[in-house]
Amino acid sequence: MDWVPVVFIVFKVLVFGTGMFFAIKWHYDQDKKKKNETGEQ
């Protein structure tokens, strides 16, 4: 079995998974920050 494609696929899944996690977290934090700003005014 050729191990190079397996390693690249695993690496790609890890990178995309990490990127999606941080993108979702960033949008969630931005929404929460916006709600806090509108609630204080």
PyMOL Python script that loads the backbone (N, CA, C, O; Angstrom):
from pymol import cmd

cmd.read_pdbstr("""\
ATOM      1  N   MET A   1       0.853  -1.197   0.000  1.00  0.00           N
ATOM      2  CA  MET A   1       0.000   0.000   0.000  1.00  0.00           C
ATOM      3  C   MET A   1       0.885   1.242   0.000  1.00  0.00           C
ATOM      4  O   MET A   1       1.870   1.324   0.734  1.00  0.00           O
ATOM      5  N   ASP A   2       0.515   2.194  -0.831  1.00  0.00           N
ATOM      6  CA  ASP A   2       1.285   3.432  -0.902  1.00  0.00           C
ATOM      7  C   ASP A   2       0.865   4.338   0.252  1.00  0.00           C
ATOM      8  O   ASP A   2      -0.318   4.644   0.397  1.00  0.00           O
ATOM      9  N   TRP A   3       1.815   4.767   1.068  1.00  0.00           N
ATOM     10  CA  TRP A   3       1.487   5.526   2.281  1.00  0.00           C
ATOM     11  C   TRP A   3       1.450   7.031   2.046  1.00  0.00           C
ATOM     12  O   TRP A   3       0.907   7.761   2.875  1.00  0.00           O
ATOM     13  N   VAL A   4       2.014   7.516   0.938  1.00  0.00           N
ATOM     14  CA  VAL A   4       2.065   8.966   0.705  1.00  0.00           C
ATOM     15  C   VAL A   4       0.664   9.575   0.571  1.00  0.00           C
ATOM     16  O   VAL A   4       0.398  10.581   1.227  1.00  0.00           O
ATOM     17  N   PRO A   5      -0.249   9.021  -0.244  1.00  0.00           N
ATOM     18  CA  PRO A   5      -1.592   9.626  -0.314  1.00  0.00           C
ATOM     19  C   PRO A   5      -2.329   9.594   1.026  1.00  0.00           C
ATOM     20  O   PRO A   5      -3.076  10.517   1.350  1.00  0.00           O
ATOM     21  N   VAL A   6      -2.119   8.547   1.788  1.00  0.00           N
ATOM     22  CA  VAL A   6      -2.785   8.445   3.093  1.00  0.00           C
ATOM     23  C   VAL A   6      -2.304   9.563   4.012  1.00  0.00           C
ATOM     24  O   VAL A   6      -3.111  10.196   4.693  1.00  0.00           O
ATOM     25  N   VAL A   7      -0.996   9.810   4.036  1.00  0.00           N
ATOM     26  CA  VAL A   7      -0.450  10.862   4.885  1.00  0.00           C
ATOM     27  C   VAL A   7      -0.967  12.226   4.439  1.00  0.00           C
ATOM     28  O   VAL A   7      -1.340  13.050   5.273  1.00  0.00           O
ATOM     29  N   PHE A   8      -0.991  12.470   3.116  1.00  0.00           N
ATOM     30  CA  PHE A   8      -1.476  13.761   2.633  1.00  0.00           C
ATOM     31  C   PHE A   8      -2.958  13.951   2.914  1.00  0.00           C
ATOM     32  O   PHE A   8      -3.382  15.060   3.238  1.00  0.00           O
ATOM     33  N   ILE A   9      -3.755  12.897   2.799  1.00  0.00           N
ATOM     34  CA  ILE A   9      -5.188  13.008   3.076  1.00  0.00           C
ATOM     35  C   ILE A   9      -5.419  13.293   4.561  1.00  0.00           C
ATOM     36  O   ILE A   9      -6.253  14.129   4.910  1.00  0.00           O
ATOM     37  N   VAL A  10      -4.690  12.607   5.429  1.00  0.00           N
ATOM     38  CA  VAL A  10      -4.824  12.849   6.872  1.00  0.00           C
ATOM     39  C   VAL A  10      -4.407  14.278   7.208  1.00  0.00           C
ATOM     40  O   VAL A  10      -5.080  14.960   7.980  1.00  0.00           O
ATOM     41  N   PHE A  11      -3.291  14.731   6.625  1.00  0.00           N
ATOM     42  CA  PHE A  11      -2.826  16.099   6.859  1.00  0.00           C
ATOM     43  C   PHE A  11      -3.858  17.117   6.379  1.00  0.00           C
ATOM     44  O   PHE A  11      -4.128  18.103   7.065  1.00  0.00           O
ATOM     45  N   LYS A  12      -4.434  16.878   5.201  1.00  0.00           N
ATOM     46  CA  LYS A  12      -5.436  17.780   4.642  1.00  0.00           C
ATOM     47  C   LYS A  12      -6.673  17.839   5.538  1.00  0.00           C
ATOM     48  O   LYS A  12      -7.210  18.918   5.784  1.00  0.00           O
ATOM     49  N   VAL A  13      -7.123  16.685   6.023  1.00  0.00           N
ATOM     50  CA  VAL A  13      -8.296  16.658   6.907  1.00  0.00           C
ATOM     51  C   VAL A  13      -8.011  17.426   8.193  1.00  0.00           C
ATOM     52  O   VAL A  13      -8.867  18.167   8.676  1.00  0.00           O
ATOM     53  N   LEU A  14      -6.803  17.250   8.755  1.00  0.00           N
ATOM     54  CA  LEU A  14      -6.452  17.979   9.979  1.00  0.00           C
ATOM     55  C   LEU A  14      -6.416  19.486   9.739  1.00  0.00           C
ATOM     56  O   LEU A  14      -6.930  20.253  10.552  1.00  0.00           O
ATOM     57  N   VAL A  15      -5.818  19.913   8.637  1.00  0.00           N
ATOM     58  CA  VAL A  15      -5.721  21.347   8.353  1.00  0.00           C
ATOM     59  C   VAL A  15      -7.103  21.943   8.121  1.00  0.00           C
ATOM     60  O   VAL A  15      -7.427  22.991   8.678  1.00  0.00           O
ATOM     61  N   PHE A  16      -7.928  21.277   7.295  1.00  0.00           N
ATOM     62  CA  PHE A  16      -9.264  21.802   7.037  1.00  0.00           C
ATOM     63  C   PHE A  16     -10.120  21.778   8.305  1.00  0.00           C
ATOM     64  O   PHE A  16     -10.885  22.710   8.551  1.00  0.00           O
ATOM     65  N   GLY A  17      -9.997  20.729   9.103  1.00  0.00           N
ATOM     66  CA  GLY A  17     -10.761  20.652  10.352  1.00  0.00           C
ATOM     67  C   GLY A  17     -10.384  21.760  11.310  1.00  0.00           C
ATOM     68  O   GLY A  17     -11.253  22.378  11.925  1.00  0.00           O
ATOM     69  N   THR A  18      -9.082  22.017  11.443  1.00  0.00           N
ATOM     70  CA  THR A  18      -8.629  23.096  12.319  1.00  0.00           C
ATOM     71  C   THR A  18      -9.103  24.441  11.787  1.00  0.00           C
ATOM     72  O   THR A  18      -9.556  25.291  12.554  1.00  0.00           O
ATOM     73  N   GLY A  19      -9.002  24.633  10.486  1.00  0.00           N
ATOM     74  CA  GLY A  19      -9.455  25.890   9.888  1.00  0.00           C
ATOM     75  C   GLY A  19     -10.937  26.122  10.079  1.00  0.00           C
ATOM     76  O   GLY A  19     -11.355  27.234  10.400  1.00  0.00           O
ATOM     77  N   MET A  20     -11.736  25.088   9.886  1.00  0.00           N
ATOM     78  CA  MET A  20     -13.177  25.229  10.083  1.00  0.00           C
ATOM     79  C   MET A  20     -13.513  25.515  11.542  1.00  0.00           C
ATOM     80  O   MET A  20     -14.403  26.314  11.834  1.00  0.00           O
ATOM     81  N   PHE A  21     -12.794  24.857  12.462  1.00  0.00           N
ATOM     82  CA  PHE A  21     -13.041  25.096  13.886  1.00  0.00           C
ATOM     83  C   PHE A  21     -12.791  26.556  14.235  1.00  0.00           C
ATOM     84  O   PHE A  21     -13.619  27.194  14.885  1.00  0.00           O
ATOM     85  N   PHE A  22     -11.638  27.090  13.798  1.00  0.00           N
ATOM     86  CA  PHE A  22     -11.317  28.468  14.136  1.00  0.00           C
ATOM     87  C   PHE A  22     -12.223  29.459  13.408  1.00  0.00           C
ATOM     88  O   PHE A  22     -12.522  30.522  13.951  1.00  0.00           O
ATOM     89  N   ALA A  23     -12.668  29.133  12.184  1.00  0.00           N
ATOM     90  CA  ALA A  23     -13.591  30.014  11.469  1.00  0.00           C
ATOM     91  C   ALA A  23     -14.932  30.087  12.199  1.00  0.00           C
ATOM     92  O   ALA A  23     -15.495  31.169  12.367  1.00  0.00           O
ATOM     93  N   ILE A  24     -15.437  28.939  12.626  1.00  0.00           N
ATOM     94  CA  ILE A  24     -16.713  28.916  13.354  1.00  0.00           C
ATOM     95  C   ILE A  24     -16.565  29.639  14.686  1.00  0.00           C
ATOM     96  O   ILE A  24     -17.445  30.405  15.079  1.00  0.00           O
ATOM     97  N   LYS A  25     -15.447  29.398  15.386  1.00  0.00           N
ATOM     98  CA  LYS A  25     -15.203  30.059  16.677  1.00  0.00           C
ATOM     99  C   LYS A  25     -15.117  31.562  16.500  1.00  0.00           C
ATOM    100  O   LYS A  25     -15.678  32.308  17.303  1.00  0.00           O
ATOM    101  N   TRP A  26     -14.417  32.032  15.451  1.00  0.00           N
ATOM    102  CA  TRP A  26     -14.268  33.469  15.212  1.00  0.00           C
ATOM    103  C   TRP A  26     -15.626  34.112  14.946  1.00  0.00           C
ATOM    104  O   TRP A  26     -15.925  35.174  15.491  1.00  0.00           O
ATOM    105  N   HIS A  27     -16.458  33.469  14.101  1.00  0.00           N
ATOM    106  CA  HIS A  27     -17.777  34.028  13.813  1.00  0.00           C
ATOM    107  C   HIS A  27     -18.656  34.029  15.055  1.00  0.00           C
ATOM    108  O   HIS A  27     -19.411  34.976  15.276  1.00  0.00           O
ATOM    109  N   TYR A  28     -18.568  32.983  15.867  1.00  0.00           N
ATOM    110  CA  TYR A  28     -19.347  32.918  17.099  1.00  0.00           C
ATOM    111  C   TYR A  28     -18.932  34.036  18.053  1.00  0.00           C
ATOM    112  O   TYR A  28     -19.783  34.698  18.647  1.00  0.00           O
ATOM    113  N   ASP A  29     -17.611  34.245  18.197  1.00  0.00           N
ATOM    114  CA  ASP A  29     -17.125  35.303  19.083  1.00  0.00           C
ATOM    115  C   ASP A  29     -17.524  36.687  18.574  1.00  0.00           C
ATOM    116  O   ASP A  29     -17.876  37.559  19.368  1.00  0.00           O
ATOM    117  N   GLN A  30     -17.471  36.898  17.246  1.00  0.00           N
ATOM    118  CA  GLN A  30     -17.873  38.187  16.681  1.00  0.00           C
ATOM    119  C   GLN A  30     -19.358  38.442  16.949  1.00  0.00           C
ATOM    120  O   GLN A  30     -19.737  39.561  17.297  1.00  0.00           O
ATOM    121  N   ASP A  31     -20.182  37.438  16.795  1.00  0.00           N
ATOM    122  CA  ASP A  31     -21.618  37.596  17.039  1.00  0.00           C
ATOM    123  C   ASP A  31     -21.872  37.909  18.508  1.00  0.00           C
ATOM    124  O   ASP A  31     -22.695  38.765  18.832  1.00  0.00           O
ATOM    125  N   LYS A  32     -21.164  37.216  19.394  1.00  0.00           N
ATOM    126  CA  LYS A  32     -21.339  37.454  20.819  1.00  0.00           C
ATOM    127  C   LYS A  32     -20.884  38.865  21.194  1.00  0.00           C
ATOM    128  O   LYS A  32     -21.529  39.531  22.004  1.00  0.00           O
ATOM    129  N   LYS A  33     -19.769  39.321  20.603  1.00  0.00           N
ATOM    130  CA  LYS A  33     -19.261  40.659  20.876  1.00  0.00           C
ATOM    131  C   LYS A  33     -20.253  41.726  20.383  1.00  0.00           C
ATOM    132  O   LYS A  33     -20.472  42.735  21.052  1.00  0.00           O
ATOM    133  N   LYS A  34     -20.839  41.492  19.224  1.00  0.00           N
ATOM    134  CA  LYS A  34     -21.798  42.448  18.669  1.00  0.00           C
ATOM    135  C   LYS A  34     -23.043  42.523  19.545  1.00  0.00           C
ATOM    136  O   LYS A  34     -23.582  43.609  19.760  1.00  0.00           O
ATOM    137  N   LYS A  35     -23.502  41.391  20.047  1.00  0.00           N
ATOM    138  CA  LYS A  35     -24.672  41.381  20.915  1.00  0.00           C
ATOM    139  C   LYS A  35     -24.385  42.098  22.233  1.00  0.00           C
ATOM    140  O   LYS A  35     -25.257  42.787  22.762  1.00  0.00           O
ATOM    141  N   ASN A  36     -23.174  41.944  22.767  1.00  0.00           N
ATOM    142  CA  ASN A  36     -22.805  42.625  24.009  1.00  0.00           C
ATOM    143  C   ASN A  36     -22.746  44.143  23.798  1.00  0.00           C
ATOM    144  O   ASN A  36     -23.166  44.904  24.670  1.00  0.00           O
ATOM    145  N   GLU A  37     -22.231  44.585  22.656  1.00  0.00           N
ATOM    146  CA  GLU A  37     -22.138  46.011  22.381  1.00  0.00           C
ATOM    147  C   GLU A  37     -23.522  46.630  22.234  1.00  0.00           C
ATOM    148  O   GLU A  37     -23.747  47.734  22.728  1.00  0.00           O
ATOM    149  N   THR A  38     -24.457  45.953  21.570  1.00  0.00           N
ATOM    150  CA  THR A  38     -25.791  46.505  21.392  1.00  0.00           C
ATOM    151  C   THR A  38     -26.574  46.445  22.699  1.00  0.00           C
ATOM    152  O   THR A  38     -27.457  47.272  22.925  1.00  0.00           O
ATOM    153  N   GLY A  39     -26.264  45.485  23.556  1.00  0.00           N
ATOM    154  CA  GLY A  39     -26.969  45.401  24.823  1.00  0.00           C
ATOM    155  C   GLY A  39     -26.568  46.478  25.803  1.00  0.00           C
ATOM    156  O   GLY A  39     -27.374  46.895  26.634  1.00  0.00           O
ATOM    157  N   GLU A  40     -25.313  46.941  25.713  1.00  0.00           N
ATOM    158  CA  GLU A  40     -24.830  47.967  26.644  1.00  0.00           C
ATOM    159  C   GLU A  40     -25.352  49.349  26.308  1.00  0.00           C
ATOM    160  O   GLU A  40     -25.511  50.175  27.206  1.00  0.00           O
ATOM    161  N   GLN A  41     -25.619  49.621  25.053  1.00  0.00           N
ATOM    162  CA  GLN A  41     -26.019  50.965  24.648  1.00  0.00           C
ATOM    163  C   GLN A  41     -27.465  51.244  24.958  1.00  0.00           C
ATOM    164  O   GLN A  41     -27.957  52.337  24.676  1.00  0.00           O
TER     165      GLN A  41
END
""", "prot")
cmd.dss("prot")
cmd.show_as("cartoon", "prot")
cmd.util.cbc("prot")
cmd.orient("prot")
